[in-house]
Amino acid sequence: MTTFALLILFVVETAFAYWLRHINLEHLKRHGMAVPPGFEGAIDEEKLRSSTSYTLDSSRLGLWESLFNNLLLILFLFGGLLTLLDGFVAGLTPLLMTHGIFFFVAMVWGQAVLDIPFDLYGTFRIEARYGFNTTTPRLWLVDFLKSQAIGTLLLVFLLGAVFWLIQWSPGRWWVWVWGFMAVFSLFMMLISPYVVEPLFNTFEPVTEEGLEDEIRSLMEKAGLKVGRVMQMDASKRSRHSNAYFTGIGKVKRIVLYDTLIRQMSHGEIVAVLAHEIGHWKKGHVWKRLLWAELMALAGSWLFFQLLNWPGLPGLLGLPLSISLPARMVVVGFLASLALFPFEPLSAWYSRRHEREADRFAADLTGKPHDLASAMVKLSVENLSNLFPHPLYAWFYYSHPPAVERVRTLREMTESSRRQS
């Protein structure tokens, strides 16, 4: 009975997610051909049509991929595939550590291989159709193999450490595992800009004349020290544009997509970076890290309790003899069901930080219109959905919708003009 109830709960949550997706796309179809306020002169009917079509095509692909993965998940958890995989791995090794490593590596690689058709179609059909893709088949294959190799090495290291800690401290491993994962995450944030990221892209100092000086002037005004201002050859894979901060502490640096540098004026680029600076100055990065670690600590304890509960496998109708790695999968599934209703809370918290960063950028530069102009260009050039359904945006969006952000920034500009 419990197994059936959990299956129904999964189906209900999934159906609700699909309903949200449906009303979002229907909302776009109804309103997608009207130029939104603040975007006049930046987007025309042809661009609106492309933006709508791009969102619809990408969403349809995402829907098919989601349906496939959810069907596979049902077969895996409720159709006996989990038990078969667990038994197969048990026949290879009786040791907990190697069992856990083989079990999860097989799952990760299996999922990666099954996702290949969707990734290929998205990259070489949809992204190419709308003029974004610049990736060659050879580069795609190299990226895939490279990312899988790096991911597998890290996964084997993490799994080996986790299962060693479980064996070393059976009654307190949840604390040690949490601490190890927290330290490892910080370590990766430190070394990723210098070890991992250069494996995929080339980074070099900003070559645009005068831009680095303007950025460093902004950094000084904000009282923020940044190691280097770099540009990345993102255009060798896609024409999408972006910018980000990477690293922590003394090794943090600014990275600009070369596509962004080509699309925007210096003032707009500086405004985008001022927004990112706002996240640092407002403590958003550390607040999110701290909150994530507190939730991870509580989750580790609950994870430990559930794994030690004898009745856990029975919740999904599985044999009581399944291994610890298989039980971990069961707990992960239960966690996903429990956390789904809290997605709007997480999205709201993120949107709050984004609004704070927008206001900080406007105050720091004194030019909210530059950030508004940058948001318009980012949205138009990336063919973003300018008409998300309010309920869909409330449930999922980590950033306020672009039209809302632009409107707020335009209001700041008008307020500033009236005051002056």
BADRENDREN-259776 format. One record per residue: residue in three letters; x, y, z of N, C-alpha, C in turn. Coordinates in steps of 0.001 Angstrom, whole numbers, plus 500000, padded with zeros to 6 digits. Example, Ala and Ser with C-alpha at 12.3 -4.5 7.8 and 13.67 -1.06 7.14 Angstrom:
2
ALA513190494310507800512300495500507800513200496700507800 SER512850497750507080513670498940507140512900500030507870 
//
This chain:
420
MET500826498793500000500000500000500000500865501265500000 THR501924501236500834502824502381500895503515502597499558 THR503903501499498913504565501593497612503660502283496597 PHE502395501881496571501435502472495639501232503955495953 ALA501164504299497241500962505695497647502141506570497213 LEU503359506051497358504535506814496941504575506979495427 LEU504178505951494715504126506041493261503105507089492832 ILE501944507084493477500906508074493167501403509479493486 LEU502099509641494618502626510950494985503618511441493931 PHE504473510543493455505431510903492411504700511321491133 VAL503679510575490767502919510888489555502211512229489705 VAL501638512490490880500931513752491108501890514932491025 GLU503044514825491674504016515915491626504525516136490207 THR504770515040489502505246515156488116504178515772487225 ALA502929515347487406501828515904486614501656517397486889 PHE501829517795488147501730519211488485502836520007487795 ALA504043519450487785505160520118487105504874520253485611 TYR504292519216485007503963519276483584502834520272483324 TRP501903520372484251500827521358484107501389522773484148 LEU502327523026485062502976524332485112503694524630483800 ARG504354523637483260505043523811481973504030524143480874 HIS502888523453480907501848523654479895501285525075479947 ILE500905525545481136500322526883481220501357527950480892 ASN502620527658481143503673528613480797503777528767479289 LEU503743527669478574503847527736477116502593528331476489 GLU501414528006477041500176528585476527500160530100476743 HIS500674530527477880500768531960478168501676532644477147 LEU502778531991476810503703532537475809503032532625474447 LYS502270531603474063501593531613472761500606532766472658 ARG499940533075473779498926534133473765499545535528473732 HIS500678535709474407501226537044474583502573537264473880 GLY503088536236473240504464536286472752504742537220471599 MET503722537816470988503964538684469833503794540163470162 ALA503653540481471445503532541883471853504859542348472455 VAL505374543465471975506639543989472500506403544461473935 PRO507123543892474910506898544278476305507454545662476616 PRO506931546322477637507439547641478028508930547588478351 GLY509652548574477864511087548629478108511908547984477015 PHE511239547260476104511948546560475031511692547203473662 GLU510999548334473663510715549025472407512018549405471708 GLY512070549111470428513249549444469645514359548412469712 ALA514273547487470691515314546470470848514890545129470258 ILE513587544960470050513099543682469538511958543958468556 ASP511944543245467454510893543416466460510055542154466357 GLU509119542159465442508194541031465305508923539745464949 GLU509907539857464049510658538657463656511425538066464841 LYS512038538941465634512791538471466801511857537873467840 LEU510687538470468019509704537917468952509261536530468514 ARG509057536391467216508645535085466692509737534042466934 SER510989534439466722512103533514466965512209533165468445 SER512026534169469305512103533937470746511034532955471196 THR509806533154470698508704532255471058508970530844470551 SER509394530737469304509652529414468720510786528702469440 TYR511823529450469782512966528854470478512541528300471838 THR511756529084472580511274528618473884510399527387473736 LEU509509527394472742508612526253472535509403525007472145 ASP510346525155471213511133523993470773511988523445471914 SER512622524314472666513456523867473779512615523192474855 SER511427523734475093510551523159476119510021521800475698 ARG509703521670474423509229520361473942510312519302474093 LEU511538519654473744512634518701473923512799518367475397 GLY512736519389476248512842519153477685511728518261478203 LEU510528518424477633509398517592478047509627516131477686 TRP510070515876476447510325514496476029511447513867476862 GLU512467514646477135513561514133477963513070513830479375 SER512240514707479918511699514495481255510801513264481301 LEU509940513107480289509062511930480240509885510640480188 PHE510920510661479359511780509485479239512466509170480570 ASN513033510187481196513752509967482452512817509547483581 ASN511621510110483611510682509731484664510164508306484473 LEU509944507931483220509548506546482955510669505595483360 LEU511905505966483033513060505150483415513176505059484933 LEU512906506165485619512972506159487081511930505221487677 ILE510728505237487125509678504329487619510081502881487409 LEU510614502584486218511068501213485957512222500823486873 PHE513090501770487140514259501489487963513862501213489410 LEU512997502070489954512644501943491369511510500960491623 PHE510510500970490745509319500155490984509230498931490076 GLY510094498874489077510016497764488128511094496709488284 GLY511923496833489309512906495797489595514298496035489058 LEU514523497123488281515854497349487720516885497679488796 LEU516447498372489851517359498681490948517871497405491602 THR516982496460491833517370495184492441518315494412491527 LEU518035494440490212518897493730489265520307494320489261 LEU520395495658489214521708496303489231522437496006490533 ASP521731496062491633522345495802492930522875494368493007 GLY522095493424492510522532492031492522523716491788491606 PHE523714492469490445524819492311489509526121492811490115 VAL526070493992490737527277494556491341527726493712492523 ALA526775493179493293527127492318494429527875491079493965 GLY527554490606492747528259489454492210529680489768491786 LEU529972491067491592531324491469491197532251491650492383 THR531711492129493488532542492417494658531724492336495934 PRO532269491743496989531548491690498274531860492879499175 LEU532820493730498783533261494831499637532353496039499470 LEU532009496689500580531093497822500549531633498960499693 MET532913499297499856533466500439499134533431500222497627 THR533921499106497163533938498848495721532526498631495184 HIS531666498039496010530269497872495600529636499240495357 GLY529838500157496307529266501486496178529810502241494977 ILE531113502109494738531731502802493602531192502259492286 PHE531205500946492114530700500350490873529225500679490660 PHE528450500632491725527010500844491657526692502250491140 PHE527288503261491761526952504642491393527622505074490089 VAL528813504581489812529450504902488530528624504320487385 ALA528116503112487564527262502500486536525997503324486319 MET525413503829487404524213504657487282524518505959486536 VAL525620506603486907525967507886486298526275507725484819 TRP527060506712484484527397506486483085526171506058482280 GLY525333505248482886524117504836482196523225506021481868 GLN523054506928482833522249508117482603522884509011481543 ALA524207509165481593524899510010480620524724509482479194 VAL524838508174479024524688507573477690523261507734477181 LEU522280507536478076520881507662477674520506509100477331 ASP521222510049477896520942511462477625521567511956476320 ILE522446511160475716523165511598474521522225512023473384 PRO521198511230473032520330511656471916519670513019472154 PHE519251513279473389518611514558473693519618515713473582 ASP520819515480474079521853516512474020522249516807472579 LEU522391515762471781522752515949470377521664516707469625 TYR520425516339469857519318517005469165519235518469469595 GLY519394518704470896519338520072471390520452520925470833 THR521647520360470748522814521122470290522814521332468786 PHE522641520246468027522848520313466582521572520539465772 ARG520413520512466435519178520831465728518571522132466259 ILE518233522150467548517546523338468075518491524531468172 GLU519636524352468856520577525465469001521093525926467633 ALA521317524996466729521783525359465385520686526071464596 ARG519451525629464748518327526226464012518187527709464322 TYR518500528093465553518328529491465961519653530259465999 GLY520673529680465384521924530394465194522831530468466400 PHE522598529616467404523421529660468607524612528698468544 ASN524416527539467977525446526508468065526658526800467191 THR527829526692467784529089526763467043529954525538467348 THR529390524585468088530116523374468455530197522419467272 THR531351521849467044531510520824466015531265519448466639 PRO530906518441465846530737517096466398531986516606467138 ARG533148516932466611534382516506467266534525517168468631 LEU534255518478468702534362519180469968533336518656470966 TRP532116518371470473531084517817471362531563516494471958 LEU532130515616471133532598514323471608533741514479472604 VAL534683515362472301535800515600473217535296516128474555 ASP534345517074474509533772517617475745533081516533476555 PHE532326515685475858531597514612476546532563513660477245 LEU533558513192476503534504512235477077535326512877478202 LYS535706514122477992536495514814479002535695515033480285 SER534460515499480132533633515747481307533290514452482036 GLN533050513392481277532757512109481919533981511565482644 ALA535155511728482049536381511249482686536647512007483989 ILE536533513333483922536764514142485128535706513831486182 GLY534453513764485734533375513466486670533528512107487322 THR533964511125486541534141509776487090535274509738488109 LEU536373510413487804537494510453488752537074511090490075 LEU536363512212489991535896512880491206534887512013491948 LEU534001511369491194532983510530491813533612509345492538 VAL534597508705491911535278507571492549535975508024493832 PHE536623509180493775537290509705494972536283509975496085 LEU535188510650495750534183510986496757533526509737497334 LEU533145508808496463532498507585496938533453506772497809 GLY534716506686497395535681505951498201535805506547499591 ALA535869507891499656535977508563500948534720508358501784 VAL533559508486501165532293508362501899532135506959502487 PHE532360505946501678532163504586502178533258504178503159 TRP534445504761503022535481504509504029535067505109505365 LEU534510506321505338534048506967506570532897506186507204 ILE532039505623506376530927504823506893531457503598507643 GLN532459502966507065533034501791507726533864502163508945 TRP534522503307508893535383503751509986534583504182511215 SER533435504824510999532620505318512111531144505008511847 PRO530726503773512048529360503368511713528273504169512421 GLY528556504648513637527531505351514392527535506858514225 ARG528609507429513653528717508880513524529143509332512124 TRP529057508432511173529593508764509860528888509946509208 TRP527633510178509583526890511262508931527538512624509187 VAL528146512787510384528844514040510684530126514147509868 TRP530891513038509833532163513047509111531957513231507603 VAL530944512582507074530664512726505640530257514160505326 TRP529413514742506162529018516131505945530247517052505966 GLY531097516886506962532289517725507070533218517554505886 PHE533405516304505471534279516040504323533730516687503060 MET532417516556502817531825517120501614531885518641501624 ALA531728519248502812531808520702502913533212521190502564 VAL534223520537503119535609520920502849535945520684501372 PHE535495519569500837535776519251499435535140520287498504 SER533922520721498824533240521719497998534020523026497975 LEU534492523464499143535290524685499198536606524534498439 PHE537209523355498571538460523083497860538249523173496352 MET537147522618495863536869522660494429536609524089493961 MET535975524907494801535758526303494443537087527046494310 LEU538075526627495094539388527256495045540172526846493804 ILE540151525566493476541013525083492402540335525040491037 SER539003525050491006538300524918489732538721525959488699 PRO538858527252489079539250528241488062540615527982487434 TYR541473527232488123542834527037487632543109525620487137 VAL542259524667487522542508523278487159541429522722486230 VAL540158522934486574539063522310485824538618523171484644 GLU538300524428484891537752525285483835538677525420482622 PRO539998525548482815540880525650481636540927524386480778 LEU540423523274481276540379522052480482539341522148479367 PHE538411523089479495537341523211478510537395524519477723 ASN537942525549478337537972526842477655539324527525477825 THR539591528456476930540804529259477027540468530581477709 PHE541247530936478715541042532175479452542248533090479227 GLU541972534349478988543029535322478780542584536672479311 PRO543525537547479608543134538887480075542250539581479045 VAL541339540402479517540434541129478636541236541959477632 THR540912541804476359541660542487475304540983543763474827 GLU539710543950475191538978545152474784539633546382475403 GLU540050547300474583540794548469475065539970549298476052 GLY540547549535477208539915550374478217538941549666479122 LEU538481548461478756537441547782479536537960547339480898 GLU539157546749480931539685546276482207539892547431483182 ASP540315548578482674540508549743483556539176550179484168 GLU538128550179483364536806550552483875536321549553484921 ILE536590548272484675536169547239485623536932547377486931 ARG538227547579486842539032547702488068538659548979488838 SER538295550016488130537830551229488789536546550952489562 LEU535687550152488963534448549757489645534748548917490877 MET535717548001490753536085547163491890536580548019493061 GLU537413548984492747537951549860493796536827550662494461 LYS535891551132493666534766551886494201533925551031495137 ALA533827549745494792533044548819495619533842548282496805 GLY535159548544496820535999548021497890536192546522497797 LEU536236546015496572536364544572496353537646544293495589 LYS538435543346496083539669542959495412539429541699494589 VAL539775541769493330539614540633492420540960540341491776 GLY541317539064491734542617538686491207542818539097489765 ARG541917538657488886542106538936487467540753539126486792 VAL540771539894485716539601540057484863539908539337483562 MET539151538279483282539459537400482165538315537362481164 GLN538638536992479936537608536690478959537772535239478515 MET536650534610478195536617533190477880536111532996476460 ASP536693532040475761536311531790474368535027530979474277 ALA533945531505474843532662530798474831532120530616473420 SER532534531492472516531987531471471155532367530228470371 LYS533334529449470846533690528237470103532644527135470293 ARG531727527353471247530657526382471463529276526964471206 SER529091528234471563527758528817471455527847530328471342 ARG526783530929470784526713532381470699525938532982471872 HIS525521532140472818524903532663474038525945533475474806 SER525494534463475559526413535342476277526138535329477774 ASN527198535608478544527061535624479999528340536184480617 ALA528324536330481925529500536730482708529327536141484093 TYR530441535885484797530311535294486128531566535545486957 PHE531391535413488271532510535383489202532846533927489460 THR534103533633489653534498532264489967535560532300491060 GLY535652531204491802536602531130492897536084531837494141 ILE536855531727495230536513532397496478537788532973497087 GLY537604533871498053538757534430498744539664535183497796 LYS540971534988497947541950535715497148542052535218495711 VAL541438534083495407541550533544494048540319533843493202 LYS539369534618493723538178534911492917538555535835491753 ARG537865535636490654538143536448489480536870536604488660 ILE536881537575487772535755537867486900536014537221485545 VAL534987536574485005535103535970483677533985536504482794 LEU534359537042481634533404537547480652533411536632479436 TYR532236536265478951532165535558477674532615536520476574 ASP533360536020475617533746536886474500532523537352473717 THR531470536545473720530226536939473053529596538143473744 LEU529681538201475066529136539330475813529877540611475477 ILE531204540522475370532018541702475064531648542269473701 ARG531333541386472752530979541848471414529592542486471369 GLN528694542016472236527306542447472155527017543736472924 MET527832544046473936527478545134474840528500546250474852 SER528027547423475269528911548562475472529665548373476788 HIS530698549170476986531460549081478230530579549372479441 GLY529720550361479310528845550717480423527914549576480801 GLU527406548869479810526507547742480073527254546584480717 ILE528471546310480249529274545245480842529599545570482295 VAL529989546800482545530307547227483908529071547088484800 ALA527901547408484264526663547291485038526364545836485401 VAL526574544928484437526366543504484711527305543023485817 LEU528555543453485747529521543055486772529203543698488116 ALA528654544917488094528239545557489340527151544728490026 HIS526284544125489226525270543223489780525928542026490469 GLU526932541450489813527629540313490413528371540736491681 ILE528950541933491658529614542451492853528614542574493996 GLY527383542958493643526341543080494657526123541797495426 HIS526219540661494727526062539372495418527147539184496472 TRP528380539604496137529471539470497097529325540449498251 LYS529053541714497914528987542741498943527793542556499875 LYS526715542023499376525532541763500204525624540440500952 GLY526721539709500728526919538447501434526067537302500927 HIS525528537438499709524663536378499188525396535062499020 VAL526638535145498556527412533917498313527608533148499603 TRP528037533837500649528289533148501920526997532737502613 LYS525962533545502460524671533172503050524144531893502421 ARG524270531807501097523799530600500405524650529390500784 LEU525968529596500881526838528496501287526508528026502693 LEU526323528985503603526016528635504984524678527922505078 TRP523674528461504392522352527827504418522411526423503817 ALA523137526283502711523254524970502075523932523964503003 GLU524958524407503719525662523490504612524819523122505832 LEU524045524077506334523150523760507460522090522750507035 MET521535522959505845520549522004505335521201520644505058 ALA522442520682504580523155519430504318523420518672505611 LEU523733519403506686523971518752507975522699518088508483 ALA521591518811508424520318518224508847519947517053507949 GLY520192517219506634519888516139505706520743514910505947 SER522003515115506300522893513977506573522399513170507771 TRP521949513890508803521429513180509973520170512391509620 LEU519259513014508883518031512333508490518344511171507551 PHE519293511366506667519751510320505758520228509105506552 PHE521029509383507586521565508337508456520433507572509144 GLN519457508294509663518345507649510359517540506752509430 LEU517252507235508237516461506446507297517210505209506818 LEU518516505367506570519296504219506106519334503110507148 ASN519265503481508422519297502486509500517922501928509847 TRP516897502458509204515539501969509470515290500682508679 PRO514996499592509351514822498305508650513709498313507611 GLY512691499129507815511548499102506906511715499922505651 LEU512888500560505459513083501439504314512844500752502968 PRO513470499604502686513264498993501353511805498658501084 GLY511071498292502149509677497914501979508801499040501485 LEU509233500290501667508446501417501189508251501366499682 LEU509233500812498973509137500683497522508964499232497090 GLY508643498380498051508444496974497725509713496249497350 LEU510846496698497859512133496094497531512537495087498595 PRO513388494129498259513846493144499262514606493838500398 LEU514437493335501590515122493900502746516629493704502669 SER517071492824501783518492492495501683519268493417500744 ILE518626494415500183519353495285499248520504495977499977 SER521511496361499203522734496914499774522546498354500256 LEU523551498831500974523529500213501434523465501200500264 PRO524248501027499192524120501952498055522708501988497474 ALA522061500829497366520692500793496850519736501501497802 ARG519955501344499102519129502051500083519320503559499966 MET520539503972499631520798505402499441519955505962498298 VAL519797505189497243518969505626496121517525505800496564 VAL517046504886497380515673504977497892515493506256498705 VAL516450506542499580516367507761500391516410508994499502 GLY517257508975498473517316510101497551515991510347496858 PHE515295509282496488513982509410495853512975510007496826 LEU512966509523498062512055510068499073512334511550499320 ALA513621511907499339513995513304499558513474514191498433 SER513543513702497188513063514498496059511555514735496163 LEU510824513738496638509381513906496830509085514932497916 ALA509853514861499005509615515751500137510005517185499831 LEU511037517376499021511553518723498767510822519454497641 PHE510104518728496804509437519357495662508538520531496063 PRO507707520404497114506842521534497480507609522770497952 PHE508887522614498297509666523733498808510431524482497712 GLU510295524035496462510986524722495370510613526200495264 PRO509327526577495436508999528008495371509709528831496443 LEU509935528242497626510629528964498689512072529246498292 SER512726528251497735514094528428497279514167529447496154 ALA513209529393495231513185530339494111512940531758494617 TRP512033531913495578511746533237496137512986533825496803 TYR513692532994497553514892533451498251515948533925497260 SER516091533195496164517053533568495130516636534863494440 ARG515347535002494121514867536228493463515079537451494354 ARG514914537248495656515151538344496589516595538830496502 HIS517528537885496431518936538251496307519204538950494973 GLU518558538503493917518771539125492606518281540562492604 ARG517154540820493236516643542200493311517599543073494118 GLU518130542530495220519085543281496022520348543605495218 ALA520803542642494425522000542859493606521736543883492509 ASP520537543870491931520186544886490931520222546283491538 ARG519636546427492717519611547746493369521027548185493743 PHE521841547235494213523225547565494549523955548066493310 ALA523781547380492186524454547776490941524016549169490506 ALA522722549448490632522217550764490250522820551856491130 ASP522920551578492420523494552563493345524998552727493122 LEU525684551618492860527136551671492703527545552443491455 THR526893552158490341527253552811489079526558554155488906 GLY525426554307489596524637555517489386523950555536488039 LYS523944554387487344523370554299485999522495553054485870 PRO521327553053486522520446551877486406520024551606484969 HIS520023552667484118519627552460482726520621551570481985 ASP521905551585482401522886550697481762522581549236482062 LEU522207548947483314521868547568483656520574547157482971 ALA519616548079482884518368547774482172518657547461480706 SER519510548266480093519877548039478694520592546708478520 ALA521449546366479496522160545084479432521181543924479551 MET520188544051480449519194542992480610518380542809479325 VAL518060543924478680517317543841477415518138543100476368 LYS519413543465476241520265542815475243520454541332475546 LEU520697541008476809520858539597477179519610538799476835 SER518453539355477133517197538652476871516948538482475386 VAL517193539563474629516923539517473188517922538622472471 GLU519207538793472782520235538011472096520138536524472423 ASN519708536184473646519592534780474044518212534200473786 LEU517327535001473166515955534572472853515233534050474103 SER515376534790475190514750534382476453513233534535476362 ASN512535533777477184511082533888477266510724535173478015 LEU510153536133477312509795537419477916508400537399478530 PHE507692536278478383506313536206478859506051534926479661 PRO506794534682480721506524533495481539505208533651482292 HIS504518532566482480503292532613483283503673532968484716 PRO502947533871485365503311534287486730503450533132487710 LEU502571532124487622502655530993488541503897530159488278 TYR504222529964487012505428529209486651506674529939487143 ALA506705531260486915507851532049487366507951532031488890 TRP506832532123489585506837532089491046507372530756491565 PHE507033529684490880507416528347491352508876528028491042 TYR509363528439489874510673527978489412511742529051489262 TYR511394530261488912512403531239488496513318531652489645 SER514623531484489429515605531930490412515903533424490256 HIS515527534005489104515674535438488839514288536017488554 PRO514056537263488906512801537892488487512706537866486965 PRO511510537741486403511377537783484940512024539037484368 ALA512578538911483177513354539999482581512552541290482457 VAL511291541183482059510473542383481877510293543108483218 GLU510111542349484284509976542952485615511265543654486030 ARG512401543008485795513684543613486171513923544911485392 VAL513654544872484105513860546064483288512928547187483742 ARG511677546857484034510724547877484486511189548529485784 THR511658547716486727512134548244488007513334549149487813 LEU514253548744486953515447549564486701515095550862485979 ARG514122550805485063513682552031484393513049552986485405 GLU512307552444486353511696553278487396512767553926488259 MET513850553180488544514974553760489293515589554917488508 THR515716554752487188516287555795486352515425557053486396 GLU514110556865486261513204558006486289513230558694487648 SER513286557922488713513342558478490065514612559285490253 SER515721558747489737517009559447489842516988560766489081 ARG516350560775487913516274561987487105515419563057487797 ARG514329562622488416513460563583489101514164564218490288 GLN514965563386490993515674563885492167516787564860491799 SER517360564639490600518446565527490168517899566783489503 
//
